[in-house]
């Protein structure tokens, strides 16, 4: 993914042997807030690099935002990532830019 600030990253435990870091949103220089969702899968081999992949989102999804919080609820393939709060530059600056939906 492109460099960003003010994003969230959570650890998704897929099973006892596999986990993935999931990163949502943030502010990308020259672009602004994003709603991109990325996964970083660590390598189990010291000689191989970890790999990033963009995760497509189907159905309702959070609007682009920065400075939010996130958590993983559950474990495995039934887990859900919940995004809460944050700000959106499309709403201006100050208290009016705060997002209140989850």
GURO-208425 format. One record per atom (N, C-alpha, C): residue number from 0; residue in three letters; atom name; x, y, z. Coordinates in pm, 1 decimal, padded with zeros to 6 digits. Example, Ala and Ser with C-alpha at 12.3 -4.5 7.8 and 13.67 -1.06 7.14 Angstrom:
<sites>
+-----+--------+-------+----------+----------+----------+
| num | residu | atome |       px |       py |       pz |
+-----+--------+-------+----------+----------+----------+
|   0 |    ala |     N |  01319.0 | -00569.0 |  00780.0 |
|   0 |    ala |    CA |  01230.0 | -00450.0 |  00780.0 |
|   0 |    ala |     C |  01320.0 | -00330.0 |  00780.0 |
|   1 |    ser |     N |  01285.0 | -00225.0 |  00708.0 |
|   1 |    ser |    CA |  01367.0 | -00106.0 |  00714.0 |
|   1 |    ser |     C |  01290.0 |  00003.0 |  00787.0 |
+-----+--------+-------+----------+----------+----------+
</sites>
This chain:
<sites>
+-----+--------+-------+----------+----------+----------+
| num | residu | atome |       px |       py |       pz |
+-----+--------+-------+----------+----------+----------+
|   0 |    unk |     N |  00082.4 | -00120.9 |  00000.0 |
|   0 |    unk |    CA |  00000.0 |  00000.0 |  00000.0 |
|   0 |    unk |     C |  00086.1 |  00126.2 |  00000.0 |
|   1 |    unk |     N |  00027.7 |  00236.4 | -00041.3 |
|   1 |    unk |    CA |  00098.6 |  00364.1 | -00038.1 |
|   1 |    unk |     C |  00116.4 |  00407.4 |  00107.4 |
|   2 |    unk |     N |  00223.2 |  00483.7 |  00134.8 |
|   2 |    unk |    CA |  00244.2 |  00531.9 |  00271.9 |
|   2 |    unk |     C |  00124.4 |  00612.1 |  00320.5 |
|   3 |    unk |     N |  00096.1 |  00602.6 |  00451.0 |
|   3 |    unk |    CA | -00017.7 |  00672.5 |  00509.7 |
|   3 |    unk |     C |  00006.8 |  00700.9 |  00656.8 |
|   4 |    unk |     N | -00072.9 |  00790.7 |  00712.2 |
|   4 |    unk |    CA | -00070.9 |  00819.6 |  00855.5 |
|   4 |    unk |     C | -00212.5 |  00804.8 |  00909.4 |
|   5 |    unk |     N | -00223.4 |  00799.5 |  01040.4 |
|   5 |    unk |    CA | -00353.1 |  00801.0 |  01109.6 |
|   5 |    unk |     C | -00446.7 |  00688.0 |  01067.6 |
|   6 |    unk |     N | -00391.1 |  00572.0 |  01036.5 |
|   6 |    unk |    CA | -00466.9 |  00452.1 |  01001.5 |
|   6 |    unk |     C | -00478.5 |  00362.3 |  01124.6 |
|   7 |    unk |     N | -00547.2 |  00250.1 |  01112.7 |
|   7 |    unk |    CA | -00549.2 |  00150.4 |  01218.9 |
|   7 |    unk |     C | -00500.3 |  00017.7 |  01163.5 |
|   8 |    unk |     N | -00438.8 | -00060.5 |  01252.1 |
|   8 |    unk |    CA | -00394.6 | -00195.5 |  01218.3 |
|   8 |    unk |     C | -00431.1 | -00287.1 |  01334.3 |
|   9 |    unk |     N | -00485.1 | -00403.2 |  01301.7 |
|   9 |    unk |    CA | -00522.6 | -00501.8 |  01402.8 |
|   9 |    unk |     C | -00469.3 | -00637.8 |  01360.2 |
|  10 |    unk |     N | -00451.7 | -00726.8 |  01457.8 |
|  10 |    unk |    CA | -00403.5 | -00861.3 |  01429.6 |
|  10 |    unk |     C | -00522.7 | -00955.6 |  01422.7 |
|  11 |    unk |     N | -00538.1 | -01021.9 |  01308.2 |
|  11 |    unk |    CA | -00646.4 | -01118.0 |  01286.3 |
|  11 |    unk |     C | -00588.9 | -01257.7 |  01303.1 |
|  12 |    unk |     N | -00632.0 | -01327.8 |  01407.9 |
|  12 |    unk |    CA | -00589.0 | -01466.0 |  01430.5 |
|  12 |    unk |     C | -00678.9 | -01557.9 |  01349.4 |
|  13 |    unk |     N | -00624.3 | -01613.1 |  01243.5 |
|  13 |    unk |    CA | -00701.6 | -01700.3 |  01155.2 |
|  13 |    unk |     C | -00718.0 | -01837.7 |  01219.3 |
|  14 |    unk |     N | -00610.9 | -01889.5 |  01275.5 |
|  14 |    unk |    CA | -00614.1 | -02015.2 |  01351.1 |
|  14 |    unk |     C | -00491.7 | -02017.2 |  01442.4 |
|  15 |    unk |     N | -00465.3 | -02129.7 |  01508.9 |
|  15 |    unk |    CA | -00353.3 | -02136.1 |  01603.1 |
|  15 |    unk |     C | -00217.7 | -02110.9 |  01538.4 |
|  16 |    unk |     N | -00205.4 | -02133.4 |  01408.0 |
|  16 |    unk |    CA | -00076.0 | -02121.8 |  01339.9 |
|  16 |    unk |     C | -00063.8 | -02003.8 |  01245.0 |
|  17 |    unk |     N | -00172.9 | -01933.2 |  01219.1 |
|  17 |    unk |    CA | -00170.6 | -01826.3 |  01118.7 |
|  17 |    unk |     C | -00238.0 | -01700.5 |  01169.9 |
|  18 |    unk |     N | -00172.7 | -01587.3 |  01145.3 |
|  18 |    unk |    CA | -00232.0 | -01457.7 |  01175.6 |
|  18 |    unk |     C | -00191.4 | -01359.2 |  01066.9 |
|  19 |    unk |     N | -00271.0 | -01255.6 |  01053.4 |
|  19 |    unk |    CA | -00249.7 | -01154.2 |  00951.3 |
|  19 |    unk |     C | -00275.3 | -01017.6 |  01012.8 |
|  20 |    unk |     N | -00193.1 | -00918.9 |  00980.5 |
|  20 |    unk |    CA | -00219.5 | -00782.7 |  01023.7 |
|  20 |    unk |     C | -00309.1 | -00716.4 |  00919.4 |
|  21 |    unk |     N | -00419.7 | -00659.2 |  00963.7 |
|  21 |    unk |    CA | -00514.4 | -00593.4 |  00874.5 |
|  21 |    unk |     C | -00508.9 | -00442.9 |  00901.5 |
|  22 |    unk |     N | -00492.9 | -00362.9 |  00794.9 |
|  22 |    unk |    CA | -00480.4 | -00217.6 |  00805.4 |
|  22 |    unk |     C | -00594.1 | -00151.0 |  00728.9 |
|  23 |    unk |     N | -00661.0 | -00053.9 |  00794.6 |
|  23 |    unk |    CA | -00772.7 |  00016.7 |  00732.2 |
|  23 |    unk |     C | -00749.2 |  00167.5 |  00735.0 |
|  24 |    unk |     N | -00788.2 |  00231.0 |  00622.4 |
|  24 |    unk |    CA | -00798.7 |  00376.5 |  00615.6 |
|  24 |    unk |     C | -00668.8 |  00450.2 |  00633.3 |
|  25 |    unk |     N | -00681.9 |  00570.9 |  00686.8 |
|  25 |    unk |    CA | -00568.0 |  00658.4 |  00707.3 |
|  25 |    unk |     C | -00564.1 |  00770.9 |  00605.7 |
|  26 |    unk |     N | -00463.0 |  00852.6 |  00616.8 |
|  26 |    unk |    CA | -00445.9 |  00968.0 |  00530.0 |
|  26 |    unk |     C | -00325.4 |  00944.9 |  00439.1 |
|  27 |    unk |     N | -00349.3 |  00947.9 |  00308.2 |
|  27 |    unk |    CA | -00241.1 |  00931.6 |  00211.5 |
|  27 |    unk |     C | -00205.3 |  01068.2 |  00154.4 |
|  28 |    unk |     N | -00074.6 |  01100.7 |  00158.0 |
|  28 |    unk |    CA | -00029.8 |  01230.2 |  00108.5 |
|  28 |    unk |     C | -00072.4 |  01250.1 | -00036.4 |
|  29 |    unk |     N | -00130.8 |  01366.5 | -00064.4 |
|  29 |    unk |    CA | -00174.4 |  01398.8 | -00199.7 |
|  29 |    unk |     C | -00308.6 |  01338.9 | -00236.9 |
|  30 |    unk |     N | -00365.3 |  01256.1 | -00150.2 |
|  30 |    unk |    CA | -00493.7 |  01191.9 | -00179.3 |
|  30 |    unk |     C | -00597.2 |  01223.2 | -00072.4 |
|  31 |    unk |     N | -00555.9 |  01220.2 |  00053.9 |
|  31 |    unk |    CA | -00647.2 |  01244.4 |  00165.1 |
|  31 |    unk |     C | -00693.0 |  01113.9 |  00227.0 |
|  32 |    unk |     N | -00805.6 |  01117.2 |  00300.3 |
|  32 |    unk |    CA | -00854.9 |  00997.1 |  00368.0 |
|  32 |    unk |     C | -00888.0 |  00885.8 |  00268.6 |
|  33 |    unk |     N | -00865.6 |  00763.8 |  00312.7 |
|  33 |    unk |    CA | -00893.3 |  00647.6 |  00229.2 |
|  33 |    unk |     C | -00973.4 |  00544.2 |  00307.7 |
|  34 |    unk |     N | -01038.3 |  00456.1 |  00236.2 |
|  34 |    unk |    CA | -01108.4 |  00344.2 |  00299.5 |
|  34 |    unk |     C | -01048.1 |  00211.2 |  00252.6 |
|  35 |    unk |     N | -00924.1 |  00216.4 |  00205.3 |
|  35 |    unk |    CA | -00857.5 |  00093.5 |  00160.9 |
|  35 |    unk |     C | -00839.2 | -00002.8 |  00277.8 |
|  36 |    unk |     N | -00845.9 | -00131.0 |  00247.0 |
|  36 |    unk |    CA | -00825.2 | -00237.3 |  00344.8 |
|  36 |    unk |     C | -00712.8 | -00326.3 |  00292.3 |
|  37 |    unk |     N | -00606.4 | -00342.5 |  00372.8 |
|  37 |    unk |    CA | -00490.0 | -00419.5 |  00332.3 |
|  37 |    unk |     C | -00457.2 | -00525.2 |  00436.4 |
|  38 |    unk |     N | -00395.8 | -00634.5 |  00393.1 |
|  38 |    unk |    CA | -00352.2 | -00740.3 |  00484.0 |
|  38 |    unk |     C | -00203.7 | -00766.3 |  00463.0 |
|  39 |    unk |     N | -00131.6 | -00779.0 |  00573.6 |
|  39 |    unk |    CA |  00009.8 | -00814.3 |  00570.7 |
|  39 |    unk |     C |  00023.0 | -00953.6 |  00629.4 |
|  40 |    unk |     N |  00062.3 | -01046.7 |  00544.9 |
|  40 |    unk |    CA |  00079.4 | -01185.0 |  00589.3 |
|  40 |    unk |     C |  00227.9 | -01209.2 |  00612.2 |
|  41 |    unk |     N |  00264.4 | -01238.8 |  00738.0 |
|  41 |    unk |    CA |  00406.2 | -01262.4 |  00765.6 |
|  41 |    unk |     C |  00453.0 | -01394.4 |  00706.7 |
|  42 |    unk |     N |  00579.8 | -01398.7 |  00671.3 |
|  42 |    unk |    CA |  00639.1 | -01520.9 |  00619.2 |
|  42 |    unk |     C |  00679.2 | -01610.7 |  00735.3 |
|  43 |    unk |     N |  00660.5 | -01740.1 |  00719.3 |
|  43 |    unk |    CA |  00705.2 | -01836.6 |  00819.8 |
|  43 |    unk |     C |  00849.2 | -01878.7 |  00795.2 |
|  44 |    unk |     N |  00906.8 | -01831.7 |  00686.1 |
|  44 |    unk |    CA |  01043.8 | -01866.2 |  00647.0 |
|  44 |    unk |     C |  01131.0 | -01741.5 |  00661.9 |
|  45 |    unk |     N |  01240.4 | -01749.5 |  00733.3 |
|  45 |    unk |    CA |  01328.1 | -01634.8 |  00755.5 |
|  45 |    unk |     C |  01382.3 | -01575.6 |  00626.3 |
|  46 |    unk |     N |  01390.3 | -01653.5 |  00519.9 |
|  46 |    unk |    CA |  01446.7 | -01606.4 |  00393.2 |
|  46 |    unk |     C |  01343.8 | -01540.2 |  00302.4 |
|  47 |    unk |     N |  01217.9 | -01549.3 |  00335.6 |
|  47 |    unk |    CA |  01112.7 | -01489.6 |  00253.2 |
|  47 |    unk |     C |  01059.5 | -01363.7 |  00320.2 |
|  48 |    unk |     N |  01009.3 | -01272.1 |  00239.7 |
|  48 |    unk |    CA |  00954.2 | -01147.6 |  00291.6 |
|  48 |    unk |     C |  00804.2 | -01163.0 |  00316.4 |
|  49 |    unk |     N |  00755.1 | -01084.0 |  00409.7 |
|  49 |    unk |    CA |  00611.2 | -01076.8 |  00429.7 |
|  49 |    unk |     C |  00549.1 | -01013.9 |  00306.2 |
|  50 |    unk |     N |  00420.2 | -01039.4 |  00284.2 |
|  50 |    unk |    CA |  00357.2 | -00986.4 |  00163.1 |
|  50 |    unk |     C |  00227.3 | -00913.4 |  00195.2 |
|  51 |    unk |     N |  00206.2 | -00801.2 |  00124.2 |
|  51 |    unk |    CA |  00083.9 | -00721.4 |  00135.3 |
|  51 |    unk |     C | -00012.4 | -00760.3 |  00024.3 |
|  52 |    unk |     N | -00141.7 | -00753.5 |  00053.3 |
|  52 |    unk |    CA | -00243.7 | -00767.0 | -00051.6 |
|  52 |    unk |     C | -00362.8 | -00681.5 | -00012.7 |
|  53 |    unk |     N | -00424.5 | -00618.4 | -00112.5 |
|  53 |    unk |    CA | -00544.0 | -00538.9 | -00086.3 |
|  53 |    unk |     C | -00662.9 | -00633.5 | -00074.6 |
|  54 |    unk |     N | -00747.9 | -00608.5 |  00022.7 |
|  54 |    unk |    CA | -00865.3 | -00692.6 |  00044.7 |
|  54 |    unk |     C | -00987.3 | -00621.6 | -00014.1 |
|  55 |    unk |     N | -01054.3 | -00682.0 | -00110.5 |
|  55 |    unk |    CA | -01175.3 | -00620.1 | -00164.4 |
|  55 |    unk |     C | -01287.2 | -00623.4 | -00059.9 |
|  56 |    unk |     N | -01363.9 | -00515.7 | -00054.0 |
|  56 |    unk |    CA | -01475.3 | -00506.1 |  00040.9 |
|  56 |    unk |     C | -01604.8 | -00512.8 | -00037.5 |
|  57 |    unk |     N | -01692.0 | -00603.0 |  00003.2 |
|  57 |    unk |    CA | -01821.7 | -00618.8 | -00061.5 |
|  57 |    unk |     C | -01929.8 | -00576.1 |  00035.9 |
|  58 |    unk |     N | -02032.7 | -00509.3 | -00014.6 |
|  58 |    unk |    CA | -02141.1 | -00465.5 |  00072.3 |
|  58 |    unk |     C | -02106.0 | -00335.3 |  00142.2 |
|  59 |    unk |     N | -02183.7 | -00300.4 |  00243.9 |
|  59 |    unk |    CA | -02159.9 | -00174.3 |  00315.6 |
|  59 |    unk |     C | -02020.3 | -00171.3 |  00377.1 |
|  60 |    unk |     N | -01957.0 | -00055.2 |  00370.1 |
|  60 |    unk |    CA | -01823.5 | -00041.5 |  00427.6 |
|  60 |    unk |     C | -01809.6 |  00099.1 |  00484.7 |
|  61 |    unk |     N | -01716.7 |  00117.6 |  00577.7 |
|  61 |    unk |    CA | -01695.2 |  00251.0 |  00636.0 |
|  61 |    unk |     C | -01647.9 |  00350.9 |  00530.7 |
|  62 |    unk |     N | -01685.8 |  00475.5 |  00550.0 |
|  62 |    unk |    CA | -01640.3 |  00581.5 |  00459.8 |
|  62 |    unk |     C | -01491.6 |  00608.3 |  00484.0 |
|  63 |    unk |     N | -01424.0 |  00673.7 |  00387.7 |
|  63 |    unk |    CA | -01282.7 |  00707.3 |  00407.0 |
|  63 |    unk |     C | -01265.9 |  00790.3 |  00533.9 |
|  64 |    unk |     N | -01160.2 |  00758.7 |  00612.2 |
|  64 |    unk |    CA | -01141.3 |  00830.1 |  00738.4 |
|  64 |    unk |     C | -00999.4 |  00818.4 |  00790.1 |
|  65 |    unk |     N | -00968.0 |  00903.9 |  00886.6 |
|  65 |    unk |    CA | -00841.9 |  00901.4 |  00958.3 |
|  65 |    unk |     C | -00871.8 |  00908.2 |  01107.6 |
|  66 |    unk |     N | -00771.0 |  00881.4 |  01188.2 |
|  66 |    unk |    CA | -00779.6 |  00898.6 |  01334.1 |
|  66 |    unk |     C | -00894.4 |  00821.5 |  01398.1 |
|  67 |    unk |     N | -00924.4 |  00705.0 |  01347.5 |
|  67 |    unk |    CA | -01031.5 |  00619.7 |  01399.0 |
|  67 |    unk |     C | -00971.1 |  00509.8 |  01486.5 |
|  68 |    unk |     N | -01054.9 |  00420.2 |  01532.7 |
|  68 |    unk |    CA | -01007.7 |  00304.1 |  01606.0 |
|  68 |    unk |     C | -01068.0 |  00179.3 |  01543.6 |
|  69 |    unk |     N | -01008.0 |  00064.7 |  01569.5 |
|  69 |    unk |    CA | -01056.9 | -00060.1 |  01511.1 |
|  69 |    unk |     C | -01029.2 | -00175.8 |  01606.0 |
|  70 |    unk |     N | -01108.6 | -00280.4 |  01591.3 |
|  70 |    unk |    CA | -01089.1 | -00402.5 |  01669.9 |
|  70 |    unk |     C | -01136.6 | -00521.0 |  01587.1 |
|  71 |    unk |     N | -01081.3 | -00637.7 |  01616.3 |
|  71 |    unk |    CA | -01128.1 | -00762.9 |  01556.4 |
|  71 |    unk |     C | -01216.0 | -00831.0 |  01660.1 |
|  72 |    unk |     N | -01335.7 | -00868.9 |  01618.9 |
|  72 |    unk |    CA | -01426.6 | -00943.0 |  01705.8 |
|  72 |    unk |     C | -01433.0 | -01086.4 |  01656.0 |
|  73 |    unk |     N | -01399.2 | -01181.2 |  01741.1 |
|  73 |    unk |    CA | -01401.2 | -01321.2 |  01702.3 |
|  73 |    unk |     C | -01266.2 | -01367.1 |  01651.7 |
|  74 |    unk |     N | -01268.4 | -01487.3 |  01599.0 |
|  74 |    unk |    CA | -01145.4 | -01551.3 |  01552.4 |
|  74 |    unk |     C | -01176.4 | -01633.6 |  01428.6 |
|  75 |    unk |     N | -01077.8 | -01655.2 |  01347.7 |
|  75 |    unk |    CA | -01096.3 | -01737.1 |  01228.3 |
|  75 |    unk |     C | -01171.1 | -01663.8 |  01119.1 |
|  76 |    unk |     N | -01230.1 | -01739.8 |  01029.1 |
|  76 |    unk |    CA | -01296.0 | -01680.9 |  00912.7 |
|  76 |    unk |     C | -01430.7 | -01618.3 |  00945.2 |
|  77 |    unk |     N | -01480.5 | -01635.0 |  01066.8 |
|  77 |    unk |    CA | -01604.9 | -01569.4 |  01109.1 |
|  77 |    unk |     C | -01578.6 | -01438.2 |  01181.1 |
|  78 |    unk |     N | -01452.4 | -01398.8 |  01196.8 |
|  78 |    unk |    CA | -01417.6 | -01275.4 |  01266.2 |
|  78 |    unk |     C | -01466.3 | -01154.2 |  01186.3 |
|  79 |    unk |     N | -01491.5 | -01046.1 |  01258.1 |
|  79 |    unk |    CA | -01533.7 | -00919.2 |  01197.1 |
|  79 |    unk |     C | -01441.4 | -00808.7 |  01245.2 |
|  80 |    unk |     N | -01407.1 | -00717.6 |  01154.8 |
|  80 |    unk |    CA | -01330.6 | -00599.0 |  01192.3 |
|  80 |    unk |     C | -01429.5 | -00484.4 |  01207.0 |
|  81 |    unk |     N | -01427.5 | -00418.9 |  01322.9 |
|  81 |    unk |    CA | -01518.2 | -00308.1 |  01350.4 |
|  81 |    unk |     C | -01437.4 | -00178.7 |  01350.3 |
|  82 |    unk |     N | -01482.9 | -00079.3 |  01273.5 |
|  82 |    unk |    CA | -01419.6 |  00051.7 |  01263.6 |
|  82 |    unk |     C | -01510.5 |  00151.0 |  01334.5 |
|  83 |    unk |     N | -01454.4 |  00232.9 |  01424.3 |
|  83 |    unk |    CA | -01535.1 |  00327.2 |  01501.3 |
|  83 |    unk |     C | -01473.6 |  00466.2 |  01495.3 |
|  84 |    unk |     N | -01558.5 |  00566.9 |  01473.0 |
|  84 |    unk |    CA | -01517.3 |  00706.7 |  01481.9 |
|  84 |    unk |     C | -01421.0 |  00749.6 |  01374.2 |
|  85 |    unk |     N | -01340.5 |  00850.3 |  01407.0 |
|  85 |    unk |    CA | -01245.2 |  00906.1 |  01313.4 |
|  85 |    unk |     C | -01289.5 |  01041.7 |  01262.7 |
|  86 |    unk |     N | -01214.2 |  01093.9 |  01166.8 |
|  86 |    unk |    CA | -01248.2 |  01222.0 |  01106.0 |
|  86 |    unk |     C | -01241.3 |  01210.3 |  00954.9 |
|  87 |    unk |     N | -01311.3 |  01304.2 |  00889.6 |
|  87 |    unk |    CA | -01313.5 |  01307.1 |  00743.6 |
|  87 |    unk |     C | -01290.2 |  01449.5 |  00697.2 |
|  88 |    unk |     N | -01190.4 |  01469.7 |  00612.8 |
|  88 |    unk |    CA | -01162.3 |  01604.3 |  00563.7 |
|  88 |    unk |     C | -01274.7 |  01657.4 |  00475.4 |
|  89 |    unk |     N | -01359.4 |  01570.6 |  00422.4 |
|  89 |    unk |    CA | -01472.1 |  01617.3 |  00340.0 |
|  89 |    unk |     C | -01575.5 |  01690.2 |  00425.1 |
|  90 |    unk |     N | -01568.8 |  01673.1 |  00558.1 |
|  90 |    unk |    CA | -01661.6 |  01741.4 |  00648.3 |
|  90 |    unk |     C | -01600.3 |  01866.6 |  00709.2 |
|  91 |    unk |     N | -01482.3 |  01905.0 |  00663.9 |
|  91 |    unk |    CA | -01415.5 |  02023.5 |  00716.0 |
|  91 |    unk |     C | -01322.0 |  01988.6 |  00830.0 |
|  92 |    unk |     N | -01295.2 |  02086.7 |  00915.3 |
|  92 |    unk |    CA | -01207.8 |  02065.8 |  01030.5 |
|  92 |    unk |     C | -01284.6 |  02095.4 |  01158.5 |
|  93 |    unk |     N | -01230.5 |  02054.4 |  01269.3 |
|  93 |    unk |    CA | -01294.9 |  02078.8 |  01398.3 |
|  93 |    unk |     C | -01396.9 |  01972.6 |  01431.6 |
|  94 |    unk |     N | -01481.0 |  01997.5 |  01533.5 |
|  94 |    unk |    CA | -01576.8 |  01896.9 |  01580.8 |
|  94 |    unk |     C | -01672.9 |  01846.3 |  01472.5 |
|  95 |    unk |     N | -01703.8 |  01927.9 |  01374.2 |
|  95 |    unk |    CA | -01795.6 |  01887.3 |  01267.3 |
|  95 |    unk |     C | -01738.8 |  01782.3 |  01175.0 |
|  96 |    unk |     N | -01607.8 |  01758.4 |  01182.5 |
|  96 |    unk |    CA | -01545.3 |  01659.7 |  01093.5 |
|  96 |    unk |     C | -01544.5 |  01520.5 |  01154.7 |
|  97 |    unk |     N | -01592.0 |  01507.2 |  01279.2 |
|  97 |    unk |    CA | -01587.4 |  01378.3 |  01348.1 |
|  97 |    unk |     C | -01698.3 |  01285.9 |  01299.3 |
|  98 |    unk |     N | -01661.5 |  01159.0 |  01276.7 |
|  98 |    unk |    CA | -01756.1 |  01057.3 |  01233.6 |
|  98 |    unk |     C | -01800.9 |  00978.0 |  01355.7 |
|  99 |    unk |     N | -01929.6 |  00954.2 |  01368.2 |
|  99 |    unk |    CA | -01981.3 |  00888.8 |  01488.5 |
|  99 |    unk |     C | -02037.6 |  00749.5 |  01463.1 |
| 100 |    unk |     N | -02043.6 |  00705.8 |  01338.2 |
| 100 |    unk |    CA | -02098.7 |  00573.3 |  01311.8 |
| 100 |    unk |     C | -01997.9 |  00464.4 |  01336.6 |
| 101 |    unk |     N | -02047.5 |  00342.5 |  01359.4 |
| 101 |    unk |    CA | -01958.4 |  00227.5 |  01376.2 |
| 101 |    unk |     C | -01982.6 |  00131.3 |  01262.9 |
+-----+--------+-------+----------+----------+----------+
</sites>
